[in-house]
Amino acid sequence: MSVVFVTGLLLVMLGIGPLPAERLVAIYVLLVAAIVLSSLTRMAQAADKDPLAYSQFEAKLRERGERPGRPPELIRTERELTLGSASAGQLHQRLLPLLRDAAAARLLSKHDADLSRRSDAARRLLGDRAWELLRPDRPAPADRNAPGLSLSEIGDVVTRIEAL
């Protein structure tokens, strides 16, 4: 609408002739450029306020970025649990060190006991079954391909560690 007004004004000014035509056309180009920039600025501000004003591509990108994923540590721990229940070798090499670290942290912070230095106190607090699994000098299994612990047995050990 304002471009139409400016164009009409240009035609009137060209007809009257108060200024040279080159100068009038230069003024006209500047006014049209200012109107276009003003319109683009208003459109950009409106798009920022209205989420529906985004293109479908931008909307899909925003959706993808907003979805929270599962934490990598959770995925890693789930994998260790699965492998530890499937194989005695994986249980000994991967899952038990995680459980041992958790037990050591709980024992030290809550009871000032250490798995390796004050093993008698740690054994008493953990119980015999958990101690046999978590003791630092536990030997590697003879058959690494034998089944590991069941998920319920692992759950019992975790519950025992949490109870410390």
Disulfide bonds with the S-S distance in Angstrom:
none
